[in-house]
Amino acid sequence: MSDKKVQKLVVSALMAALTYVATTVVRIPAPTGGYVHMGDGLVLLCALAFSGHIMVIDHFSPKVDGVQMSCIQFFVASLFSMVCMLGAEGVPTAGDVFQSWAPILYAGILSSGVGYTLQIVGQKGVNPTIASLILSLESVMSVLAGWLFLHQGMSGGRTLHGCNCHIMRNQKSGKIPVIFSDI
């Protein structure tokens, strides 16, 4: 890494740490009453983990086969999830596993298997910044799909406004082409 890249990385890490300190230690009041809670710290940790995930894929995807890398990731995530499950829930009974076979297969095959394999194969050769902007639209697409296909309600247009702001931010960055100019 060049000195410029290291400097940008250090500044970004310091900004993330400052944001964390400001939201947890300083106890900024939230508009709905109360303060920022532990869930906000978990969201920050999740964002850092996904950032690391994108960087790892960027580093290794040119060197290995994408499907093979996805299989390794699937195996490691399964082991990690099993350890967390055993620590938090204990050993499940056969009846519990049999009762929830459909969600387990969906999460394992479609969500993790197909989704992350497509991410790895699709991210190969793409700048990590652009990949992170595209992947940040996952939550927007899930909200819009839930609204369109499952007829889930949204509170007072606030969610649609948030989705619109998120899409506009990505388009204004100049990194993602405008696909639907009429929206």
Secondary structure, DSSP 8 states (H G I E B T S, - for coil): --HHHHHHHHHHHHHHHHHHHHHHTS--B-TTSSB--HHHHHHHHHHHHHHHHHHHHHHHTTTS-HHHHHHHHHHHHHHHHHHHHHHHT-S--HHHHHHTHHHHHIIIIIIIIIHHHHHHHHHTTS-HHHHHHHHTTHHHHHHHHHHHHS----STTHHHHHHHHHHHHHHHTTSS--S-TT-
